[in-house]
Amino acid sequence: MNASLTPRRTTHGRRNQHAPFKRLAAAALSLALASATAMGADIKAPKGTYKNDPYHSSLTFKIDHMGLSHYTARFTKFNATLDFDPAKLANSSVTVSVDPTSVRTDFSGDFKALQKDSPYKTFDEQIARDNKFLNADKFSTVTFKSTKVVQTGETLKVTGDLTFLGVTKPVTLLGSVVGSLEKHPFLGKGVVGFSATGTVKRSDWGMIGTQSFLGDDVTIIFEGEFDQQ
């Protein structure tokens, strides 16, 4: 056989066949690092102490109702204080205090006709005060205090202690910065907006006795703006 016609074995292609994948991985890593840096760079609100704006904040929760729907209610009285570091969000912290008597379900039916023997006047009052629910007569405040913030790209993993029904346990919320202003056009000071959500098992805090028709998992959702103090 003519040697000039015999195919030659080369290793050049094999050495370079993984090069595109390596370049792709490097690009993905660079993009992830850049987005984490950019998130801090894009935040315009200055470092400092912030409090939630009650007119532009909401705290709602969802719970499974008999496997039919995600029943949703909200709290109308809560305070949140944010120690904010835009250059390094992991250095930030937040504390939240909630008044359980401010729970609102928007139940519009005739509660007393449906619950003639109830000691409560409204469905909201029952949810707030009954010892199977929020038990506000005994436990007047629900609190959350962050202990750690981890930033991954645009996501913030906020871990903290939730005190509810006299029990304190750690929970983790996933959050993000929605937007910010160095100077609010009406307030003349820094403003930053956050979203946060997380799911807890209410039985872990001792709320039991209603799981036959209400789910154990409760999803918490916060949306709101914080004003610089």
Steps between C-alpha positions, in 0.01 A plus 500: 500500500619844414610665825382834370143369493504355851308721745722646766407484862502839668427610855464869422118484476471302821708747692274786392159330501429611857620856446154641409353351816776646715446840343125469559551407867740792547252737340218374722715546813596850391135586438396371842772700674418807293128479585578471872722807476256688279216449743688696763616757245147562371359577844468875535371525858779594744619301798303550820198410708164465324143435613219354294251744349159376628324654200712305253552169680301179524537185708281213385485126555352206314380166634340198335124482562365143475718436198281741302674835507779707649309707753666841529492753784714793609625700796437874499722599795868410493832680533829412333841658557779446250869562562604536139842466335461534121869431433478161672145381551622209714582759769137614513245385759128534563263475795123470466221530757142400415176570688295178464175683580540684170432185295247563221326225303239715319231257613173673407247244624282512810745350747261499799233321297749232407669481841220569749691365798827675421628748759638712216320766302676449167695236311811720514471520878472123521813448290686759708397389848401132493763273657485271195617787283704814581411505873567874523359534853794295625761582236462861395789521253657295222865586431771417248866592549749420227825328597662450160467631144655316205503657155507281188465709188175692538359269768533565872468210742396656830517269803366610835308414816120498480326530836136394482266364770786523746728274294815617321635306203724584204346561157644599164340746260595562138506866408614752243544872456218628277628854458657796676540877493778713639246773570125448485337784302243563776687393814845631411682196640608150403242229426545132421238238413515129583309182427531199730324166534534179698305199621472368856317213668269653756499182711871564572384800704222305673202601284315168476141377501381636165716297260198292391374792291793743493848416372802497724716701261461878510656716230599850610532782246642848562499781245601846603703816506740615770566869569835627626487634855 
